[in-house]
Amino acid sequence: MRAVAATWRCPMPAVIYSDNHLLCLDKPGGLLTQPSGTSRDSLEYRGKEWIRQQTGKPGNIFLEAVHRIDAAACGLVLFARTSKALSRLNQAMREGHCRKEYRVLVEGHPSTRHSVLVDHIVHEEHRARIVSSNVDGSDEANLEYWVLEEMDGFSLLKVVLGSGRYHQIRAQLAHLGNPVAGDRLYGAETRFRANGAIALQHYCLEIQHPVTREDMQFHSNIRLM
């Protein structure tokens, strides 16, 4: 397999890795992962255009996201380039055979430098809400965080998820009293980027290659600060 240098950068995000089965891209904040049924740009569209330029193949390009991140967030998105790879990667994700690590710039300073947060979440329209454990339809959400750096009014966190709930990181950190910088939806007072991006990054992904079974590790190169 080969790592591909990202030589086509406008408007293409950085290519972290590519072979005949996988494409891992570094998504900028403010860009949709997949088409929304509108004319808005998306990472999937840009990925297909990059493949078309690299291969010179006309016609349809198979490219399916194995996981998604919020449009406002940045960082790694893994795509499958074949249906076989997609099926195997989806199964690996369902069975928890992957590890995702996030970097998050939050407002304020958490009271402890390392903690496990366990909450219950309900999924409302375009947002999540923390509720008590006895609320019908709620799901348990847990994550672990470490404070990596503190600065004037902000903290940089490393976050590892124990569950994969909708807007989980954003809702749980806001409930803690430390919303993601720029995340006005969850009470942040600061603005992070002019395009509505927030300071939430999918920083590291570890997964087994769907064909070779090689252990793969990818890192985002986007700078939060």
DAGI-V711720 format. One record per residue. RES is the residue in one small letter. PHI is phi in degrees with one decimal (none if undefined). Layout:
BEGIN
res: [RES & RES]
phi: [PHI & PHI]
END
This chain:
BEGIN
res: [m & r & a & v & a & a & t & w & r & c & p & m & p & a & v & i & y & s & d & n & h & l & l & c & l & d & k & p & g & g & l & l & t & q & p & s & g & t & s & r & d & s & l & e & y & r & g & k & e & w & i & r & q & q & t & g & k & p & g & n & i & f & l & e & a & v & h & r & i & d & a & a & a & c & g & l & v & l & f & a & r & t & s & k & a & l & s & r & l & n & q & a & m & r & e & g & h & c & r & k & e & y & r & v & l & v & e & g & h & p & s & t & r & h & s & v & l & v & d & h & i & v & h & e & e & h & r & a & r & i & v & s & s & n & v & d & g & s & d & e & a & n & l & e & y & w & v & l & e & e & m & d & g & f & s & l & l & k & v & v & l & g & s & g & r & y & h & q & i & r & a & q & l & a & h & l & g & n & p & v & a & g & d & r & l & y & g & a & e & t & r & f & r & a & n & g & a & i & a & l & q & h & y & c & l & e & i & q & h & p & v & t & r & e & d & m & q & f & h & s & n & i & r & l & m]
phi: [none & -136.7 & -86.8 & -109.1 & -72.8 & -87.1 & -94.7 & -105.7 & -107.8 & -134.9 & -95.3 & -76.8 & -66.0 & -62.8 & -89.7 & -80.4 & -159.5 & -152.5 & -145.0 & -72.2 & -115.8 & -130.6 & -142.8 & -111.5 & -118.6 & -101.2 & -79.9 & -74.0 & -63.6 & 95.5 & -108.7 & -62.8 & -72.3 & -128.3 & -58.3 & -105.3 & 87.1 & -116.7 & -87.9 & -65.8 & -65.9 & -150.3 & -64.9 & -60.0 & -60.3 & -65.1 & -63.3 & -64.3 & -66.7 & -64.1 & -62.0 & -61.1 & -69.8 & -70.5 & -99.0 & 71.1 & -83.2 & -81.9 & 83.4 & -71.0 & -113.8 & -81.5 & -156.9 & -128.7 & -69.8 & -82.4 & -149.9 & -131.9 & -126.1 & -56.6 & -56.9 & -73.4 & -86.9 & -126.4 & 115.4 & -70.9 & -133.6 & -100.0 & -115.3 & -97.6 & -100.3 & -138.5 & -66.5 & -64.2 & -63.3 & -61.3 & -61.1 & -69.4 & -70.3 & -61.2 & -64.5 & -61.8 & -64.6 & -61.6 & -86.9 & 77.3 & -89.0 & -157.5 & -134.8 & -117.1 & -125.7 & -119.0 & -114.1 & -136.4 & -95.3 & -116.2 & -75.9 & 78.5 & -129.1 & -55.7 & -70.4 & -126.2 & -79.1 & -149.4 & -160.0 & -108.3 & -100.8 & -126.1 & -135.5 & -116.3 & -127.9 & -115.0 & -95.4 & -102.4 & -66.6 & 66.3 & -162.9 & -116.7 & -134.1 & -80.0 & -133.6 & -74.2 & -67.8 & -93.0 & -76.8 & -60.3 & 84.1 & -82.6 & -122.3 & -72.0 & -129.4 & -136.4 & -147.1 & -122.1 & -130.9 & -131.2 & -82.1 & -91.6 & -159.1 & -120.3 & -140.3 & -63.1 & 84.7 & -139.2 & -136.1 & -100.0 & -113.4 & -98.8 & -127.9 & -123.3 & -84.6 & -102.5 & -145.3 & -125.9 & -88.1 & -60.4 & 55.5 & -58.4 & -60.6 & -62.3 & -70.9 & -69.0 & -69.3 & -64.6 & -64.7 & -69.0 & 103.1 & -131.5 & -64.2 & -62.3 & -56.2 & 87.6 & -88.9 & -60.7 & -60.3 & -113.5 & 93.6 & -64.8 & -98.0 & -97.9 & -108.3 & -99.7 & -136.6 & -65.8 & -88.8 & 87.1 & -67.5 & -118.3 & -87.6 & -124.2 & -128.1 & -78.0 & -90.4 & -138.8 & -131.8 & -118.5 & -157.6 & -88.3 & -60.0 & -68.3 & -112.6 & -83.5 & 67.0 & -70.8 & -74.0 & -112.9 & -136.4 & -118.9 & -130.1 & -75.0 & -104.2 & -73.5 & -94.7 & -79.9 & -122.5]
END
